[in-house]
Amino acid sequence: MTGTKNRQKSILMICCLLAVSMLAGCGAKPTDESSNALTESNATISASELVVAGNEIAIGVDPTVYPAADYLLNMGAGEILFKADANGVIQPYFAKDVSQLDEYTWEIKLHPNATFWSGDPADAEAVIASLMRSKALDPKANPFLQGIDFTAVDSETIQAVTETPNVDITLNLSSPQLLIHNTAEKYTYESIETADYTGMYRIVEFKPAQCMVFEKNENYWGTKPEIQRVVHEQIGDADARVIAALSGRYHVVMDIPQSAYSQFDNSEEAKIVLVPGAQTQTIYLNCEKEALNDYRVRQALGWALDREELIALGMEGLSEPVTTWLGSNPTYEKVKNAYYDSCNVEKSAQLLDDAGWILDEDGFRYKDGQQLTILLRTFRNDQALGETIQMQWKKIGVNVSVQHGDYSLITTARETGDWDASVEAWGTFGNVSALLNAQYAADGAANYGRFQDKKLAGMLESLAQAATTEERIKIGEEISLYVAEQSPALYIAPRPQITAVSTSLEGFVPHFRQFENVVNANLRIK
């Protein structure tokens, strides 16, 4: 009863805070009318202002500092050369056209009238400079640009030459980290005044960890949007996001927790858009820690995972198991459930025994007087998932503590080494060589545990040199199987994308990469 009362108090407090947010409004101009907003049907929706909320917003306005680029792309402020459509087909986006001249050479055509917000021409030289800045400063962007030389043929034409044959550069250049931005000296990206992008909306206000406000770019080179203004608000609390979505004020609320899915069944204000994401929910392991440096311990953790239970309790049953990172990509269906084909607690126990971790009377395992402990870090909607992992690993004698918080806490912990495991999902759609190098290369941006393996390095090199799609798929499958056995990370399921969309919004397009496809020029508020 006490727990129920405490939760009711928490929900009431969230409602109050949300009401304050509605009245104050990020970027809102206070008026006498706003004080009556909630008394008239929750909150007034303007047909000229789109209000979007999510667990977080861009950390800043520099596309090379994560997370920023994908949010700026999502809000229509920035653009990339190519982009996957809702069917997974790569299409020209900021680019006008592309053609492959031979097995090493590509030609990219740009729109002749494309400009940055400032009016500066977004020509071939400017685009190449943007890509090179991203390559130099952003470890998440670097893998997609390695082995490609860019040359400006003329103001509207870029020639790209690859080190290996038949690399599909349209896949590489569809990474959200490769946002086209003005690299002229005065654009330092330290503030909204020193940022210059190409999108249909420009940033006019930014309150870190609160909101970012965008207004229509009247000089936009492409199809201009009907909606004049976009407000992107950060609502870190999952319950508050649900309340926001049901309130009638918000047009799109991302990162809806799985547990709230059914609350929208009878809502007249918003409906759920559920799209399977090409992202694999992953438990990254810190292989620099002594216990986790032993592959037998990592395998024991893998065999102890009951993925069906993890999905049921931690993801509300809204996904399906995978045991390899590429398993969420339909191209790699063959290795979707390779190696860890079941939950096997007995096998886990034997592996830990073999590694010298002996079960004591208190139910935990010890080696040389040291208890086997794991600090598991989670963020966003993954707290229940983390707690279920904790429960499953406790069954094999591992003392697991879960710390849930903002992603910045995970980033800091990785810098200090104060972590053993963390849950995160990276997208599996794109150039497979760049993707797998980011995950498994010694200096890969997603190789958080700093796993190093000579055989794997050789396999990655072979993948980079592969000349055909069939060969790349085959090597990708081989890498998946080898990594599953070595277990530097453990894979659970594709992360479901749950977005609440207002019934007053028209033109919203469900997308398997929803995190970069909320705002489009055809959105209209009824």
FIDRENLUM-37293 format. One record per residue: x, y, z of N, C-alpha, C in turn; residue in one letter. Coordinates in steps of 0.02 Angstrom, whole numbers, plus 50000, padded with zeros to 5 digits. Each point is the difference from the previous one (the first is absolute). Layout:
// residues N
XYZXYZXYZa
...
***
This chain:
// residues 526
500414994050000499595006050000500435006350000m
500544999850041500445005850003500315001449932t
500214994549965500305000849934499515003249951g
499374997950004499495002849956499905007450013t
499975001950065499925007050018500595004249976k
500604997350008500605003649978499995001149924n
499774994849965499975000649926499475005249980r
499445000050036499485004949985500265007150012q
500385000850054500295006550014500495002149945k
500394995149977500495001449947499655002149936s
499464996449983499625001849940499705006950006i
499735001750060499725006650011500525005449991l
500604998750027500545004849994500195000949927m
500024994449963500165000449929499485004149963i
499374999050017499465003849968500095007550012c
500185001750062500105007050018500585003049960c
500554996149996500585002449963499845000849927l
499614995349973499815000349930499555006149987l
499565001450047499575005849993500415006449998a
500515000450043500445005850000500355000649933v
500234994149974500335000049935499535002549945s
499384997850003499515002149950499885007550002m
499975002750061499865007150008500615004249983l
500584997950025500605003949988500214999349927a
500014993749978500154998749930500715001749981g
500344995449967500675001449977499965004749941c
500265005850008499975004849945499335003549994g
499544998750047499345003149996500025007350021a
499575003849971499945007150019499405000650047k
500105001750064499455000350048499465005049978p
499384997750006499435004349984499464998950052t
499525004450002499444999150046499614993749984d
499984998249935499634994149980500334993650025e
500675000050007500354993850018499814997750070s
499805004450043499834998150069499384995750002s
499605000249947499394996049999500084993849956n
500624998749979500114994749951499754993250024a
500174998350062499824993350024499274999450018l
499675005550011499304999650020499554999149940t
500265001249941499584999449941500114993249968e
500004994650008500194993949964500754999050002s
500274999450060500704998450013500475005649978n
500115000849937500465005249976499825001649929a
500135006249981499845002249933500534997849951t
499784997049945500464997949947499975005149944i
500585002549981500045004749945500154996349936s
499655002049946500124996849936500665002149969a
500335005050029500635002449972500604997850041s
499884996250055500554997950043499964992550014e
500514996349982500054992950013500394999050064l
499714996250047500344998950064500184992550005v
500644998750007500284993250003500354999250066v
499934994250030500354998650063500344993249995a
500534999250041500354993750003500414999750064g
500334994450009500404998950061500565005150004n
500275002049943500535004949999499985004049936e
500355005649999500085004049940500745000449984i
500175003749948500715000749983500385003150058a
500604997450012500415002550055500285006949985i
500035001649936500265006449977499855000949927g
500355004749968499865001449929500574997849955v
500514996750028500554997549960499864992849979d
499964998649935499824993249978500524994850015p
500605002150018500534995150014500024998050074t
499575002950040499974998350071499354996250013v
500064993850022499424995750009499695001150069y
499324999950004499514999549945499775006849977p
500045001349936499765006349972499764999049928a
500434997149957499854999749929499344996649984a
499864994250032499394996449984499385003950021d
500045003750056499435004150021499895005949954y
500545003149977499935005749954499724997749933l
500204994049979499724997149939499264998550010l
499834997350058499314998150015499535006050001n
500265005850022499585006050005500005004149936m
500344997749948499995003649937500495005749996g
500475000450047500495005450000500594998549955a
500184993649998500584998149960499824994649950g
500464998849953499884995149947500634996049987e
499904994049974500554995649979499934998849925i
500544997749969500004999349927499494994949977l
499964994350035499534994649982499634997750062f
499414997249989499594998050057499584993949980k
499914995450047499584994249988499275002050004a
499604997849952499285001350004499684994850046d
499345000450007499654995650047500054992649981a
500174998749937500074993049977500734997650003n
500445004250026500704998050006500415001249937g
499735003749952500365001449938500355006750007v
500665000249987500385006250005499825004649942i
499815006250017499815005049950500435006250007q
500125003749945500335006550006499585004650046p
500345003750043499645004450047500265007149990y
500565001850029500315006449983500324999549932f
500254994249982500264998949932499424999949951a
500145001749938499504999949947499994993249965k
500604997249990500044993749962500694996850015d
500074993749982500644996550009500064994749946v
500614998849978500124994749951500694996950014s
500054993449987500634996550008500334999749932q
500605003149994500355000349936500394993649986l
500314997250051500344993649995500014996950069d
500374994650010499964996450063500305003950059e
500385005349985500305004150053499725007150003y
499685002349948499865007149993499245001449997t
499805005050040499315002250001499975007549986w
499445002149972499895007149987499355002250033e
500055005150043499435002650037499825006849973i
499385000949979499765006449976499625003650056k
500125006450007499665004150050499495004649967l
499525002350040499515004849975500355006849988h
499915002949942500375006249984499825005950044p
499395000050029499785005750039500034998850075n
500334994750021500024998350072500445004950038a
499755002350057500385004750042499944998050073t
500445002950040499944999550072499505005250025f
499834999750064499545005050029500245007149985w
500665000950004500295006749992499955002649929s
499854995749952500005002049930500634998049964g
500514997850038500614997649968499844993949957d
500334999549942499864994249957500234993550032p
499574995049998500184993350024500234996049940a
500585001949973500254997049939500464994250016d
500334997349947500404994050009500575001050050a
500355005749996500555001350046499745000450072e
499435003250010499725000750067499794993250028a
499704995949959499784993350022500594995750019v
500525000149959500604996150016500325002450065i
500035006550010500285002750062499604997850060a
499344999649992499574997650054500154992850017s
500064995849949500154992950011500684999150034l
500495003949979500674999450030500015002350072m
499605005050017499975002150070499694994550043r
499474996949974499694994550037500484994250008s
500384998549947500484994550003500535001350053k
500235006250004500555001750046499775000450073a
499385002250012499795001550068499504995050030l
499684996049958499464995750025500184992649991d
500164996550055500174992849994499434995849974p
499375002350008499434996349974499945001049924k
500255005449973499965001449928500594996949963a
500574999750033500624998049967499964993449961n
499704994650028500004993749963499645000349933p
499535004749992499625000449938500375003749945f
500555003450019500385003949951500704997249987l
500194995050038500664997049990500054996749931q
500575001049968500114996749935499645003349943g
499765006250008499675003649946500335006849992i
500215001649939500285006549983499495004049961d
499895006250021499515004349967500355005749963f
499755001549940500285005549960499425003949970t
500065006750001499505004249967500175000649926a
499584997149958500105000449927499795006949976v
499435002450023499775006949991499555001650058d
499665005650000499625002250057499424995450017s
499774996149951499424995750011500174992549998e
500644998449994500194993049990500574997950047t
499894994550035500514997150043500194993149972i
500644998849995500234993449980500274996550063q
499774993950011500224996050057500354993849975a
500614998950023500394994149980500144995850062v
499834993649996500074995550057500634995749993t
500274998150058500604995850000499844992949977e
499414997650017499794993249982499445000449948t
499944995049959499505000349946499294999150023p
499545003149964499284999050007499745001350070n
500285005150032499725002450064499405004449985v
499434998550029499405004049989500055006250044d
500265005449972500115006050041499345003450020i
499464998449965499365003050021499804997550069t
500184993750016499884997450068500445003650050l
500635000849984500465003550045499755007150014n
499825003549948499835007050006499285001250022l
499654994650020499335000850029500034999950076s
500604999850029500065000250073499755006750026s
499595000150053499765006350027500565004350030p
500584996950012500565003850027500335004649948q
499824999149936500335003749947499575006049977l
499755003750048499595005849987500415005449964l
499725002649946500365005149962499975006750037i
500585002850015500035006350038500565004449973h
499915006550010500475005049974500635000250043n
500584999049969500624999850038500405006549995t
499685005349974500345006549998500235001850071a
500545003750005500345001250064499535002750054e
499535004249982499575003150051499494995250029k
499914994349968499514995150025500364994950045y
500005001450064500354995950049499554994850033t
499345000849993499504995550028500034999750076y
500185005750029500005000650073499345002950024e
499605002849955499355002950017499564999949938s
499365001650008499565000049942500195005549950i
500325005250025500215005449955500584998049956e
500384994950021500584997949962499894993249967t
499374998349988499824993849965499685001649934a
500154996249948499735001349933499894993449963d
499364998249992499824993749968499615001549936y
499704994949971499655000849935499264998650004t
499734998050058499334997450004499445005049994g
499384997349999499405004149992499835004050062m
500294998250058499915003850062500675002150027y
500035005950030500615002550031499895000850074r
500534999050039499965000350073499965007450021i
499515001550042499935006950025500065000450076v
499964994250034500065000050073500244993150023e
500435000050051500254993750027500115000750075f
499644995850038500104999550071500244992850014k
500644999250015500274993250009499584995850047p
499884993849980499624995050039499285002250011a
499765005149965499305002250005499665000149932q
500255004249955499655000549936500455003249948c
499814998849938500305003349943499425002249955m
500025006249978499455002949961500265001649930v
499594998449950500185001049930499465004149965f
500205004349954499525003749959500154998849927e
499495000649960500044998649929500555004149967k
500414996649961500535003349962499705002649934n
499865006549999499665002949942500424999649937e
500654999050008500454999649942500164992749982n
499614995350027500154992949988499994998549925y
500494996249979500104998649929499504994949973w
499714995850044499564994649978499275001750012g
499584994850007499295001050012499905002850070t
499695005750005499925003350065499434996850040k
500084999350065499474997050041499425004850012p
499424997150016499425004150015500035002650072e
500234995950045500045001850071500575005050010i
499865005450036500475005450007500544998850054q
499834996150050500424999750059499994992950030r
500584997850024500064993450031500335000850068v
499694997150051500285000150068500174992850019v
500624998850019500224993350021500165000350074h
499614996650041500075000350072500294993450027e
500405000750052500274994250034499584998450061q
499734993950003499634997650058500324993450021i
500425000450049500404994350020499614994550035g
499465001850034499614995150037499514996349953d
500014993450001499594996049955499255001150012a
499795000350064499305001250015499785006849974d
500445004950007499835006849977499925000149924a
500394996049964499934999849927499324997149981r
499784995050037499344997149986499455005150012v
500045003450057499515005150016500005005649948i
500605001949978500065005149949499654997949936a
500124993849980499704997549937499244999850004a
499734998550059499274999550009499685006750015l
500415005350010499745006550022499665003849944s
500214998749938499735003849944500435005749978g
500525001750038500425005649982500554997949951r
500244993950006500574997849961499774996349938y
500335001449944499824996749937500364993449991h
500624999750023500404993949995500384999150065v
499954994250031500394998450059500374993549986v
500655000549999500424994149987500184996750066m
500304994049994500254996450059499444998450051d
499424998149974499474997850045500214993250030i
499964999250066500204993650029499544994349979p
500294994149994499604994249978499424998750046q
500085001450065499494998650049499375004349991s
500075005549963499445004649991499624998849935a
500204995149962499724998849934499234999750001y
499724996350047499284998950001499605006250022s
500345004950030499645006050024499725004149942q
500234998749940499785004049943499454996649960f
499784994150023499504996349962499365003949988d
499785003650051499365003749994500095007650000n
500625002249989500125007250002499745003449936s
499695005750009499785004149944500525005349982e
500515000850044500515005149989500594997549959e
500204993750011500604997549967499954992649988a
500354997749949500044993049983500734997849998k
500114993750011500684997350000500214997849930i
500605001949982500334997549939500574995550024v
499954993649986500504995150021500344997249938l
500655001149994500384997649943500614996350026v
500114993849978500624996550019500615003949976p
500455001450046500595003849981500584995649980g
500405002349952500614996449981500555001950049a
499874998650063500475001450055499994993950046q
500594997750019500034994250044500145002150072t
499554998250044500095001350071500584995750025q
500525003350024500644996650014500225001250072t
500294994850030500345000750065500755000349984i
500285006050003500725000749988500374998350064y
500544996049994500384997750058500695003350000l
500225002050058500655003350008500554994750004n
500294998549943500504994649996500665001950032c
500075006250022500605002150036499974998150074e
499414998150024499944997650068500254992850004k
500344998350054500334993550006499524994149989e
499435000150032499534994549994499734999449929a
499835005649970499695000049934500514999249944l
500635000250017500524998749950500054992549984n
499674995850040499984992849991499384998349958d
500114997149941499444998549955499514995250032y
500234995850046499554995250032499495003650044r
500205005450032499535004050040499505003449955v
500245002849945499555003349953499504995049970r
500244994149982499554994949974499494997850052q
500224999450063499544998150054499435005050006a
500175006449994499485005250002499524999349941l
500284998249942499584999149940499534994250005g
500244994350025499574994150006499475000950054w
500125004550048499525001050054499425004549980a
500045003249943499475004549978499414996149971l
499415001350029499384997449972499695005749961d
500135000249935499795005849960499245000649995r
499654994549999499265000449999499755003650062e
500294998450058499805003350062500215007350000e
500605001549974500235006949996499525004249958l
499774997349945499545003649956499325000750034i
499774994850034499355000250033499995005050058a
500514999850042500015004250060500325006949989l
500495000349956500355006349990499795003849939g
499624996849954499805003449938499274998849984m
499614997850050499284998949992499834995449942e
500464995449984499864995249947500005002949930g
500275006149992499955003549936500614999049955l
500324994250004500564998649956500094992449995s
500564997949972500154992949994500754999050009e
500214994250024500714999150018500475000249940p
500595002750011500574999249955500614998550043v
500484996649973500604998450039500635002649966t
499935003449943500565003349967499815007249987t
500515004349995499865007149992499655001549934w
500214996749946499695001149935499324996649994l
499794996550053499374996349998499385004349989g
500045006550015499425004449989499975002549928s
500504998449960500015001849930499754994149959n
499455000749963499714994349964500484996449953p
500515003449977500494996949955500374994350035t
500045000350066500394995150038499554995450042y
499424998449972499524995550032500324993350016e
500474997849958500314993450008500364999350067k
500285005450026500384999750063499645003650057v
499365000949991499605003850049500034996950069k
499964993550004500004996550064500574994950005n
500575001849974500584995550001500324999850069a
500324994750015500394998650060499574999450062y
499775005450028499584999650061499284998349979y
499884993549989499354997949974499504998550056d
500215000850063499554998750056500295003250063s
499605000050053500265001950066500234993650034c
500624999950023500294993950029500385001750063n
499665000250057500305001950063500534995050022v
499884993649987500494994950018500665001149964e
499975001749936500605001349962500365006250027k
499625005050019500285006150029500394998350064s
499684996050043500324998150063500654996349988a
500014995549951500604996149985500565004549975q
499835004849957500505004649974500315004250056l
499585002350047500265003950056500444995750045l
499794993850011500424995450039500684999149967d
499994999049934500634999149962500445006150004d
499695005950005500385006250004500235001650070a
499824995750048500235000950069499545003950044g
499415001649977499515003650040499544995050033w
500094998950065499664994750036499425002850040i
499434996449997499395002150035500074998950075l
499865005350039500054999750072499304999150031d
499994999150066499364998950034499535006049996e
500285005949990499565006049996499675000749931d
500144995349955499685000249934500405003749947g
500585002850019500415003649952500664996349988f
500345001749946500614996649981500625004250019r
500534996450019500625003250022500594996749967y
500535004049991500644997549975500565003850035k
500424996350034500555003150039499745005250049d
499434998450030499715004350051499625006049972g
499955000749934499655005649969499334997849972q
499485003850016499324998349976499935002049927q
499634995949962499855001649930499425004949998l
500165006349985499515005449999499985003349932t
499435002649982499925003749938499585006250012i
500275005749980499625006350001499715001049930l
499354999449994499655000649936499665006849996l
500165003849948499725006749991499485000049944r
499435003350012499475000549951499765007249995t
499645001649947499715006749991499364999549960f
499685005549992499385000749962499474995150027r
499734995549958499454995650021500234993150022n
500654999450016500284993350010500084998050073d
499695003550046500084998350070499724993050016q
499404998649976499704993450012500414994549967a
500285001449942500434995149966500624998650043l
500305005350026500584999250042499864996050063g
499435001250029499824996450062499864992649986e
499744998549940499894993049981500664996549988t
500475003449968500684997349991500314998650069i
499925004650045500254999350068499734993650033q
499364998949992499684994250029500264993549969m
500105000049935500234993949966500734998450017q
500425005050004500714998750016500104998250074w
499545002350042500044998150071499914992450008k
499624997049954499874992750004500644996049990k
500505002949969500634996349991500555002550048i
499795004050049500465002150053500375006449987g
499755004249955500325006549987499625005550037v
500365004050037499705005450039499985006249955n
499405001549974499915005349951499655006050032v
500275005949991499665006150019499845003949937s
499405003049999499785003749941499975007450017v
500315004149959499965007250007499685002949938q
499425003250009499615002849945500045007650003h
500125003249942500035007349999500095002549929g
500215006349994500105003149934500594996749964d
499995000649934500554997149961500675003250017y
499995006250021500635003450018500354996350057s
499624996850044500314996350055500374993949973l
499724996949948500344994249969500645002349965i
499955005649965500595002749965500565001550050t
499835003150055500505001650052500304993750030t
499574995150012500234993750030500494996449954a
499875000349935500464996949953500685003450000r
499995006550010500645003850003500394998350063e
499654998950055500344998750063500114992650013t
499654995749962500054992850011499524997450053g
499545004350023499544998050053499394996549971d
500114994649967499454996149971500254993049983w
499554995250002500164993249978499594998149939d
499385002549998499564998449944499525006049990a
499775000949939499525005349986499554997949942s
499395002450001499514998249949499915005849952v
500054998649936499955005249949499824996749934e
499735003749953499824997349934500305004449946a
500384996949955500265003349941499624997449938w
499925004449951499664998049938500424995249959g
499684995049970500344994949961499895000849925t
499725005749980499875001249929500555004449971f
500294997949945500525004149968500564995749973g
500565003249987500594996549974500274995350053n
499984993549987500154995050051500725000550024v
500465001949957500705000650020500085005750051s
499715005749984500045005750046499654998450066a
499424996749996499624998450060500394995350045l
500274994649972500354995050041500675002650025l
500325004449963500615003150025499855004550060n
499435003549997499815004150058499884995750062a
499744994049991499854995650056500614996350026q
500444997849955500504995050020500735001949986y
500145005149961500695002049990500295002450067a
500654999450008500315001750064499845007150021a
499955004649951499845006950016499295001849978d
499574995049992499315001349978499615004250048g
499585004449974499625004650042499524996350047a
499774994049982499544996250042500344994150034a
500664999549993500374994850036500155002750070n
499475000850039500065003350065500444996050048y
499994993449994500384995850045500714998849979g
500205003249944500694999549974500224992749989r
499554996149971500154993149983500495000049941f
500544996050005500504999649947500134992749984q
500004998449936500074993149978500325000049930d
500574996749992500365000249937499614996649944k
499684994550015499614996649948499425004449977k
499665003350046499455004449982500255005949959l
500585002750018500295005549961500124997949928a
500254993849991500104997549932499354999149962g
499494997850034499344999249968499725006749978m
500095005150042499775006749983500385002749939l
500644998549996500405002249943499754996549936e
499854993650006499734996349942499345002849978s
499595002050048499355003049984500105006649963l
500485003950021500135006449967500234999149929a
500334994549986500264998749932499514996249956q
499444997850027499524996049962499735004049941a
499964996849942499835003649938499264999649981a
499634995250029499314999149980499544999950062t
499365001449988499524999850054499964993150031t
500004994949959499954993150024500594998350046e
500595002249980500604998750041499975003750066e
499755006149998499945003950063499504996850047r
499444997549974499514996750042500304993750032i
500364996149960500314993850025500495001550057k
500425005049990500495001750052499655003050061i
499475003949988499615002850055499704994650043g
499764994649969499734994350036500554996550041e
500594999249969500554996750035500225004150061e
500035006549992500185004450056499484999550055i
499374999849981499464999550050500074993750042s
500144994549967500084993650036500615000250046l
500555002749976500615000250040499915004650061y
499705005849989499895004750055499524997050052v
499494996549977499534996850047500374995250045a
500484996349973500394995350040500465003550049e
500315005549978500465003750044499625004350051q
499415002249982499545003550044500285006450034s
500305004549961500195006550030499395004350015p
499444998149971499355003150013499474994649990a
499425001050031499464995149996499395003449971l
499644996449958499465002949960499324997250021y
499505004450003499364998150029499444999949947i
499885005749969499425000649955500035006749964a
499675000649943499925006649969499625004750047p
500245006150007499665004850043499375002549966r
499414999150031499395002649970499985007650004p
499765003149947499925007349999499265001650012q
499855003150056499305001450017499915007650003i
499605002549956499895007249993499265001550005t
499825004950041499315002250004499905006049954a
499504999549956499885005249950499305002850010v
499945006550004499365003350011499514998549942s
499374999150017499494998949949499885006349958t
500275005650023499925006349962500565001049948s
500484995449999500575000949955499924995749938l
500085003049943499984996549936500695000049968e
500144994749962500634999749963500574996650035g
499884997350061500534996550036500154993349964f
500644998549991500204994049964500344995150048v
499704994250014500344994950040500634997849964p
500544999050039500654998549969500414995650046h
500374995349970500414995650041500595003750032f
500145006149977500485004550032499635006350021r
499504999050044499575005550020500385005650033q
500564998450032500395004950036500305005449955f
499974999049935500235005249955499475002049949e
499374998050012499485001049950499335002350028n
500015004350051499385002650027499745005949958v
500425005049989499795006049965500104999349925v
499485001749963500055000349927499595005949975n
500105002049938499695006049972499254999249992a
499744993850000499294998949988499584999650063n
500305000950058499614999950062499515005850001l
499404998550026499485005250006499594998750062r
499845005350037499594999450060499295002049984i
499534995350014499305001449984499715005250047k
***
